[in-house]
Each structure stands twice: as C-alpha cells, then as structure tokens.
Amino acid sequence: MIQYFSTLTGRFILSALLMYLLMVPLLFFGVFYIVESNYQSNFVNQVRNDAFVFSSFTNSENSLKYHRIIIEDAVSSGRLLSAQIVDENKKTVYTWGAEPALNAQEEDFFFGEHNDNVFNIIVPRFDVNGNQVGAFVLSYDEQSTREQIYQAYYYGIYLTIAYIAITFTLTMLLGRQVTQPIHELREASHEISMGQYKKALNVKTGISDIQQLASTLEFMRHELVKKNSEMQHQAMHDSLTGLPNRLFLRQKIDQIMPENGENEQTIALLLIDLDRFKEINDTLGHLVGDEVLKISAERLQLSVRMSDMAVRLGGDEFAVVLPDINRENAMNIAQKISVRLQEPVLTGEHWLQVGASIGVALYPEHGENFKDIMHCADVAMYASKRKQEGGVTVYCEEIN
C-alpha cells in the first residue's frame, strides 16, 4: 500500500482523499445547515401565516363557524395536530384534534423549542368591539418537517458518496492516463540503457508535457545512437588514415575464417610493412611521416577490390584481407599494391621513395585459423624485408 501511494497515480488519489477529508465535511455540513434552516423557516412562516389568518376574524358567530371549518380541514389533513379555543381565563372552550400537550399553553417561537415535536402558537380572539375575549391555541406537528430534513440528509449523503466514488474513479483513470505513457517511456529507456539503442521512444498521449518529454528523450536517444556509432567507428578505425584497425580486423576475420576451418573458400591475408618509413619519420618529422601514412593508405585502398578490406595494424604496418580468391589473383593484387607503394610520394617540397615489403598467406592452405594465417603472413613479410628490396613473398615451409 505504501509503495502504491509512492506512485504518481497513488499520489493523485491520496491528494484527492486529503482534499475530500478537508472539504467534504465543511461543504456537507454547511449546505445541510442551510437546507435544515430553510425547512424550519418555511414551517414557522407557514404557521405564522395561519395565525395571521385566524387573527383577522372577530368573535362573531359567522367568524367562529368559519374558524371551525378551517381548523377541521387543517386537522383532517394532518397539517394541524390540535386546536383549542380558550377564554380570557385560559379555560378551554372547544377542542379539535388530538389531546393537547401539557405545555400547549406555552407558545413556541423557534422550531424544535421545548423538544416535544409540537410547535404551539397562540392567536388572540377579539369581539366585535375589538376587545380580547380569549385566544386560539394552535399546535402543529413538527415531525413531517423533521422527516423532510432527514430525507434531505439521506439524499445528500447518497449524492456525496456517489460524487466521491465517481471522482475517485476519474482520478484513477486520469492517473493512469498520465502514468501509462511515463511507464512506457521508462521501459523504453531501460531497454536503451541495456544497449537496445534502436528502441524508439514513441508514446501515444494527449498530454502535451509528456509529449514534449518523449520528444526530448527521443532526441537524446537519437544523439546517443549517433554518438555511440561515432565511438564504435573510432574504436574500430584508425584516426589518422581512416582505415579499419586491428580490432576490426579480428572481428571480421572471425566471421569469414572460422576456427574449425569449415569455410571452403580461399582467403588471402597480406601483411605490408613500409620500407624506409622509419628513416623518413626520424629525419623529416612526424608530420611528414603522417602524410606518408595517409597517402600510402589511399593507394592501398585504390589497389584492392570492393570486397577486400585494407587495415592499418599500427605504425607503418598494414594488412589486406582478400576473400574468395585464388593464389594467382592474390599475387596479382599483391604485386599491384607493391608497385603502387613504390611510386614516389610528394609531401610539401619533398619527393620521397617509400616502397613496401609484403607477405602473403592463404587460408586454409597455410592454416585453419586466424592466428596461424597471421603468423605465416608475418614470416613471409619478414622474408621480403630481408631481400633489401621489398617485393612480395608467399609463405612456404622453406622460409619458416
């Protein structure tokens, strides 16, 4: 329960509950105080109107006869509980209706006075000369008015309960409309945090604030994907030449050159080491050396097929992977690379002669995994370097 009220929907309901606890009692008692007062005032006013009618008649025979008719009608309808005619000595002359209450001679001025459910009002009687000759004592039943007040209370309680129930239901529905898209954003954000960057942050909601939040998070996700792609590219590529690096080579070579040697196609691996690069770098500086590396990388890419992969391993070492190729074509591409790299390089005011030593190893002829093929290509490359003139060497047992 505590955990539920810590949610947004729970907070909505808790806020509504606290508001009702404060406002509903004040509103309920305030409204029904007015309703009760209105019923009581209407009752008292009606009684006083009757008294005014009776006070307008004289003590003549015709007036008494008319009095009796009005009183008998009022008693038979139940509106008037009882009535008495008393003389100036307060002795009862005539009685209608129920037995008069013990305190019938005490006049009431407020509803519920004397707590006897009877409202007594005394109306003076006058003779034709205007002299008071007694009074009418009228007793009205307050119970019917009380029942109307109680009925109003019941209706009010029912309406209040229905109002609270409807409001709580609407509050829960509103809370779910607010929290559901937030839950969707949370789930999508969690998936993105687990590496599923392609998970779009799209939610269906009519709440503009949540739409703006979703748009902002979606923009953040897009930027995150972009930055992640850039970081992955930087991790897998050489920053100077733009070529894939050793890590990229290892991942790709595992895909096309499985450890069990089940791949039936021939793959050639060329290891390339630039000749005279160390002398150029030491004498002319790193900036010139960097230019030589970039130009060599460009020439390397121009010398291979679209399906081939040129890689910078580090320093002045490069590698080329030639998938689905035979020995002859692999040698042709290696010779083409050798010729290209021997062409003079212009860096600023300097024409430089670089050249390269290239070692070639074939899969699965020289090995059934990347480690063996890399070793064979490395042996062949150093064999080319020992010739002092570079060129291309294919691995064989004799040079191992």
Secondary structure per residue as TSV (DSSP state, phi and psi in degrees):
chain	resnum	aa	ss	phi	psi
A	1	M	-	360.0	-45.1
A	2	I	H	-62.2	-40.5
A	3	Q	H	-64.3	-37.3
A	4	Y	H	-64.5	-42.4
A	5	F	H	-73.6	-8.2
A	6	S	T	-84.4	-9.9
A	7	T	S	-81.6	167.0
A	8	L	H	-66.0	-42.4
A	9	T	H	-62.1	-43.5
A	10	G	H	-61.5	-37.6
A	11	R	H	-66.5	-39.0
A	12	F	H	-57.4	-49.9
A	13	I	H	-66.1	-41.6
A	14	L	H	-63.4	-40.3
A	15	S	H	-63.4	-43.4
A	16	A	H	-63.6	-40.2
A	17	L	H	-63.2	-45.6
A	18	L	H	-63.4	-39.2
A	19	M	H	-63.2	-42.3
A	20	Y	H	-67.5	-39.0
A	21	L	H	-61.8	-30.1
A	22	L	H	-88.2	-43.8
A	23	M	H	-90.1	-40.0
A	24	V	H	-62.1	-45.9
A	25	P	H	-59.5	-43.4
A	26	L	H	-61.9	-45.8
A	27	L	H	-66.2	-43.4
A	28	F	H	-61.9	-53.8
A	29	F	H	-69.2	-33.3
A	30	G	H	-64.8	-47.8
A	31	V	H	-65.3	-44.0
A	32	F	H	-77.1	-19.9
A	33	Y	H	-66.1	-41.6
A	34	I	H	-65.8	-42.5
A	35	V	H	-63.0	-45.9
A	36	E	H	-62.4	-44.5
A	37	S	H	-62.2	-36.8
A	38	N	H	-67.1	-43.8
A	39	Y	H	-60.7	-45.5
A	40	Q	H	-65.1	-40.6
A	41	S	H	-64.6	-41.6
A	42	N	H	-62.4	-40.2
A	43	F	H	-62.4	-50.1
A	44	V	H	-63.0	-41.2
A	45	N	H	-64.1	-39.6
A	46	Q	H	-63.6	-42.0
A	47	V	H	-63.1	-43.5
A	48	R	H	-68.1	-31.8
A	49	N	H	-64.3	-42.2
A	50	D	H	-61.0	-42.5
A	51	A	H	-62.6	-38.0
A	52	F	H	-63.9	-38.0
A	53	V	H	-63.7	-45.6
A	54	F	H	-66.1	-35.0
A	55	S	H	-70.7	-15.9
A	56	S	T	-82.8	-10.2
A	57	F	S	-94.6	150.2
A	58	T	B	-92.9	-178.7
A	59	N	S	-90.6	22.8
A	60	S	S	-74.6	165.9
A	61	E	H	-62.8	-40.7
A	62	N	H	-65.3	-39.8
A	63	S	H	-64.9	-42.5
A	64	L	H	-63.5	-39.2
A	65	K	H	-62.7	-42.4
A	66	Y	H	-67.8	-36.6
A	67	H	H	-58.0	-47.2
A	68	R	H	-60.5	-41.6
A	69	I	H	-62.3	-47.2
A	70	I	H	-63.4	-44.2
A	71	I	H	-66.3	-44.0
A	72	E	H	-61.5	-39.8
A	73	D	H	-63.1	-42.7
A	74	A	H	-66.2	-39.6
A	75	V	H	-68.6	-43.6
A	76	S	H	-65.0	-30.5
A	77	S	H	-77.3	-14.7
A	78	G	T	89.6	-6.4
A	79	R	S	-70.3	-37.4
A	80	L	E	-104.7	125.7
A	81	L	E	-76.4	-47.0
A	82	S	E	-159.6	163.2
A	83	A	E	-146.6	146.9
A	84	Q	E	-134.6	148.2
A	85	I	E	-110.7	122.3
A	86	V	E	-118.1	152.5
A	87	D	-	-88.4	-171.6
A	88	E	T	-68.5	-15.8
A	89	N	T	-95.8	10.2
A	90	K	-	65.2	25.6
A	91	K	-	-90.6	137.0
A	92	T	E	-70.7	126.5
A	93	V	E	-98.1	-41.2
A	94	Y	E	-151.9	147.9
A	95	T	E	-135.0	140.0
A	96	W	E	-123.6	151.2
A	97	G	E	76.7	-150.3
A	98	A	S	-69.4	168.1
A	99	E	-	-63.6	127.8
A	100	P	-	-58.7	144.6
A	101	A	-	-68.6	161.0
A	102	L	T	-62.1	-33.0
A	103	N	T	-102.2	30.7
A	104	A	T	-64.1	-25.0
A	105	Q	T	-80.3	-5.1
A	106	E	S	-96.8	120.6
A	107	E	-	-79.9	140.0
A	108	D	-	-97.3	140.9
A	109	F	-	-113.4	-15.7
A	110	F	S	-131.1	152.9
A	111	F	T	-66.8	132.0
A	112	G	T	82.3	6.1
A	113	E	G	-66.9	142.2
A	114	H	G	72.4	-2.4
A	115	N	G	52.3	43.1
A	116	D	S	-120.1	9.6
A	117	N	S	59.7	18.7
A	118	V	E	-128.9	133.8
A	119	F	E	-109.0	112.0
A	120	N	E	-98.1	136.1
A	121	I	E	-137.0	136.1
A	122	I	E	-108.4	123.4
A	123	V	E	-112.5	120.2
A	124	P	E	-63.9	148.3
A	125	R	E	-113.5	140.2
A	126	F	E	-126.0	149.0
A	127	D	-	-84.1	-175.4
A	128	V	T	-66.8	-19.4
A	129	N	T	-92.3	0.7
A	130	G	S	87.3	11.3
A	131	N	-	-90.5	138.9
A	132	Q	E	-72.4	128.7
A	133	V	E	-121.9	16.2
A	134	G	E	142.8	-154.6
A	135	A	E	-160.0	159.6
A	136	F	E	-95.0	132.2
A	137	V	E	-111.0	108.8
A	138	L	E	-105.7	128.2
A	139	S	E	-116.3	116.7
A	140	Y	E	-104.9	142.4
A	141	D	E	-80.8	122.3
A	142	E	-	-85.2	-10.5
A	143	Q	H	-63.2	-41.4
A	144	S	H	-61.9	-39.0
A	145	T	H	-67.9	-39.3
A	146	R	H	-61.6	-40.6
A	147	E	H	-63.6	-37.9
A	148	Q	H	-63.5	-39.2
A	149	I	H	-66.0	-44.5
A	150	Y	H	-61.6	-40.4
A	151	Q	H	-62.4	-40.2
A	152	A	H	-63.7	-38.0
A	153	Y	H	-61.8	-45.6
A	154	Y	H	-61.1	-47.3
A	155	Y	H	-59.9	-40.4
A	156	G	H	-64.3	-40.9
A	157	I	H	-64.6	-44.0
A	158	Y	H	-61.3	-45.3
A	159	L	H	-64.2	-38.4
A	160	T	H	-65.5	-43.9
A	161	I	H	-62.3	-44.0
A	162	A	H	-63.2	-41.0
A	163	Y	H	-62.6	-44.8
A	164	I	H	-64.1	-42.9
A	165	A	H	-63.3	-45.1
A	166	I	H	-64.3	-42.8
A	167	T	H	-65.3	-40.8
A	168	F	H	-64.6	-39.9
A	169	T	H	-63.2	-45.9
A	170	L	H	-64.3	-36.3
A	171	T	H	-64.3	-41.7
A	172	M	H	-64.7	-42.8
A	173	L	H	-64.1	-42.7
A	174	L	H	-63.7	-41.7
A	175	G	H	-60.8	-39.7
A	176	R	H	-68.8	-37.0
A	177	Q	H	-62.4	-33.2
A	178	V	H	-79.3	-43.6
A	179	T	H	-81.2	-27.9
A	180	Q	H	-59.2	-51.1
A	181	P	H	-64.2	-30.2
A	182	I	H	-67.4	-40.1
A	183	H	H	-62.0	-41.1
A	184	E	H	-63.0	-41.6
A	185	L	H	-63.8	-39.7
A	186	R	H	-63.8	-44.8
A	187	E	H	-63.7	-44.0
A	188	A	H	-64.5	-40.4
A	189	S	H	-63.9	-38.2
A	190	H	H	-63.7	-42.5
A	191	E	H	-63.7	-39.0
A	192	I	H	-64.9	-40.5
A	193	S	H	-64.8	-22.6
A	194	M	T	-87.1	3.9
A	195	G	T	105.7	-1.6
A	196	Q	-	-88.0	74.7
A	197	Y	T	-70.5	-16.7
A	198	K	T	-85.2	0.6
A	199	K	-	-72.5	111.6
A	200	A	-	-74.8	142.8
A	201	L	-	-95.5	69.9
A	202	N	-	-110.5	124.3
A	203	V	-	-128.8	147.0
A	204	K	-	-98.7	112.3
A	205	T	-	-156.0	149.7
A	206	G	S	-95.1	2.7
A	207	I	-	-88.6	115.7
A	208	S	H	-63.3	-36.3
A	209	D	H	-62.7	-41.7
A	210	I	H	-70.5	-36.2
A	211	Q	H	-60.9	-43.1
A	212	Q	H	-64.6	-39.7
A	213	L	H	-62.7	-44.0
A	214	A	H	-63.4	-40.7
A	215	S	H	-64.2	-41.5
A	216	T	H	-64.3	-43.6
A	217	L	H	-67.1	-35.6
A	218	E	H	-66.4	-40.1
A	219	F	H	-63.0	-41.1
A	220	M	H	-62.3	-42.5
A	221	R	H	-62.0	-43.1
A	222	H	H	-61.5	-43.3
A	223	E	H	-66.4	-36.1
A	224	L	H	-65.0	-42.7
A	225	V	H	-61.7	-42.8
A	226	K	H	-62.9	-47.1
A	227	K	H	-65.4	-38.6
A	228	N	H	-64.1	-40.4
A	229	S	H	-64.0	-40.6
A	230	E	H	-64.3	-41.9
A	231	M	H	-66.2	-40.7
A	232	Q	H	-63.6	-40.5
A	233	H	H	-63.9	-42.5
A	234	Q	H	-65.7	-36.0
A	235	A	H	-69.9	-27.2
A	236	M	H	-103.2	-1.9
A	237	H	B	-131.6	152.6
A	238	D	-	-78.5	127.7
A	239	S	T	-69.9	-25.8
A	240	L	T	-80.6	-50.4
A	241	T	T	-97.4	-17.7
A	242	G	-	80.9	0.1
A	243	L	-	-79.2	156.1
A	244	P	B	-58.1	152.5
A	245	N	-	-104.4	-170.8
A	246	R	H	-62.2	-39.4
A	247	L	H	-62.6	-43.1
A	248	F	H	-62.7	-41.5
A	249	L	H	-60.5	-43.7
A	250	R	H	-64.0	-41.0
A	251	Q	H	-66.2	-42.9
A	252	K	H	-72.1	-38.0
A	253	I	H	-67.7	-29.9
A	254	D	H	-67.9	-26.1
A	255	Q	H	-77.0	-39.1
A	256	I	H	-99.2	-10.9
A	257	M	S	-132.1	76.0
A	258	P	-	-63.9	155.9
A	259	E	T	-64.1	-31.1
A	260	N	T	-83.5	-2.2
A	261	G	-	69.6	23.1
A	262	E	-	-77.0	-14.8
A	263	N	-	-72.0	122.0
A	264	E	-	-85.7	-15.7
A	265	Q	S	-77.1	150.9
A	266	T	-	-85.0	133.8
A	267	I	E	-125.0	134.9
A	268	A	E	-109.5	137.7
A	269	L	E	-117.8	123.4
A	270	L	E	-108.9	124.5
A	271	L	E	-104.5	129.9
A	272	I	E	-124.8	128.6
A	273	D	E	-123.3	122.4
A	274	L	E	-69.5	135.2
A	275	D	T	-85.9	147.9
A	276	R	T	61.0	13.0
A	277	F	H	-70.9	-38.4
A	278	K	H	-61.5	-41.6
A	279	E	H	-63.7	-41.9
A	280	I	H	-63.5	-44.5
A	281	N	H	-66.2	-38.6
A	282	D	H	-73.9	-36.5
A	283	T	H	-87.9	-38.5
A	284	L	H	-103.2	-8.7
A	285	G	-	100.9	167.8
A	286	H	H	-70.1	-31.3
A	287	L	H	-63.5	-43.4
A	288	V	H	-67.0	-40.9
A	289	G	H	-59.6	-40.3
A	290	D	H	-63.8	-39.3
A	291	E	H	-63.6	-39.9
A	292	V	H	-62.7	-42.4
A	293	L	H	-63.8	-41.4
A	294	K	H	-67.8	-41.4
A	295	I	H	-66.9	-40.0
A	296	S	H	-63.5	-39.2
A	297	A	H	-64.4	-41.3
A	298	E	H	-62.9	-43.4
A	299	R	H	-65.7	-35.4
A	300	L	H	-63.8	-43.8
A	301	Q	H	-66.6	-33.8
A	302	L	H	-73.2	-14.9
A	303	S	H	-94.8	-9.2
A	304	V	S	-112.0	170.9
A	305	R	-	-80.0	169.4
A	306	M	T	-64.6	-31.6
A	307	S	T	-81.9	-10.5
A	308	D	-	-84.1	164.7
A	309	M	E	-131.8	119.1
A	310	A	E	-97.2	136.6
A	311	V	E	-135.2	141.9
A	312	R	E	-100.1	119.7
A	313	L	E	-82.6	-24.8
A	314	G	E	139.1	151.0
A	315	G	T	58.6	-127.1
A	316	D	T	-106.2	24.2
A	317	E	E	-105.1	134.9
A	318	F	E	-128.4	164.1
A	319	A	E	-141.1	151.6
A	320	V	E	-133.3	130.0
A	321	V	E	-104.9	125.4
A	322	L	E	-115.8	95.2
A	323	P	-	-78.0	153.4
A	324	D	S	50.5	62.3
A	325	I	-	-144.1	153.0
A	326	N	-	-98.4	176.1
A	327	R	H	-60.7	-44.5
A	328	E	H	-62.3	-49.1
A	329	N	H	-66.3	-34.0
A	330	A	H	-63.7	-41.4
A	331	M	H	-65.7	-38.8
A	332	N	H	-61.2	-45.2
A	333	I	H	-66.7	-39.1
A	334	A	H	-62.9	-42.6
A	335	Q	H	-63.4	-39.4
A	336	K	H	-62.7	-41.6
A	337	I	H	-64.9	-42.6
A	338	S	H	-59.8	-44.8
A	339	V	H	-63.6	-44.2
A	340	R	H	-61.1	-42.8
A	341	L	H	-75.1	-16.8
A	342	Q	H	-83.5	-10.1
A	343	E	S	-67.3	142.8
A	344	P	-	-58.2	146.3
A	345	V	E	-112.7	128.4
A	346	L	E	-98.9	117.0
A	347	T	E	-127.4	105.8
A	348	G	T	66.7	-115.9
A	349	E	T	-100.4	4.0
A	350	H	E	-109.1	131.8
A	351	W	E	-98.3	121.8
A	352	L	E	-119.2	140.0
A	353	Q	-	-103.3	118.4
A	354	V	-	-104.8	-75.4
A	355	G	-	82.7	173.4
A	356	A	E	-155.8	149.9
A	357	S	E	-106.3	126.0
A	358	I	E	-122.8	130.7
A	359	G	E	-114.5	138.4
A	360	V	E	-121.0	133.0
A	361	A	E	-133.7	145.5
A	362	L	E	-115.7	138.8
A	363	Y	E	-105.5	133.6
A	364	P	T	-96.3	13.9
A	365	E	T	-61.4	-43.5
A	366	H	S	-100.8	-2.2
A	367	G	-	172.1	158.6
A	368	E	S	-107.9	8.2
A	369	N	S	-149.2	169.4
A	370	F	H	-62.8	-40.3
A	371	K	H	-60.8	-44.5
A	372	D	H	-67.4	-43.8
A	373	I	H	-64.3	-39.9
A	374	M	H	-63.9	-40.5
A	375	H	H	-64.4	-43.9
A	376	C	H	-65.1	-41.2
A	377	A	H	-65.7	-36.9
A	378	D	H	-66.1	-40.9
A	379	V	H	-62.5	-44.0
A	380	A	H	-65.2	-38.3
A	381	M	H	-64.9	-41.4
A	382	Y	H	-70.1	-27.7
A	383	A	H	-64.8	-40.1
A	384	S	H	-65.1	-38.8
A	385	K	H	-67.2	-33.1
A	386	R	H	-68.5	-16.8
A	387	K	T	-73.6	-10.6
A	388	Q	T	67.1	2.0
A	389	E	S	-132.7	11.2
A	390	G	-	69.6	-139.9
A	391	G	E	93.0	-164.0
A	392	V	E	-120.3	135.6
A	393	T	E	-132.8	130.6
A	394	V	E	-94.1	139.2
A	395	Y	-	-64.2	141.6
A	396	C	-	-151.7	165.0
A	397	E	G	-63.6	-29.8
A	398	E	G	-64.6	-29.5
A	399	I	G	-95.2	-1.5
A	400	N	-	-76.0	360.0
